[in-house]
Amino acid sequence: MTEEKKPAEATAQPAPATEAPVELTVQDLGNIKQIIDVASQRGAFKPNEMTTVGTTYTKLETFLAAVAQQQQATNGATEGEK
């Protein structure tokens, strides 16, 4: 009856240090864009899903274009310093 309850934080085990961190790269996002292209061409989405898929696709496309533009600007600035 004199058992003490330990707080949840004290009993939680830290994540093992050997696990690789979760990573999502710009190349991964480009691959997702291609997957959406192929899936839509093959009719994988129902008509009521097309708005959500299209909106997400447009956001992804805009983000990838912005990243590409930023990389070009960075590469241009680096080459200009040489």
ABEGO torsion letter per residue (X at the ends): XABBBBBAAAABBBBBAABBBBBBBAAAAAAAAAAAAAAAAAGABBAAAAAAAAAAAAAAAAAAAAAAAAAAAAAAAAAAAX
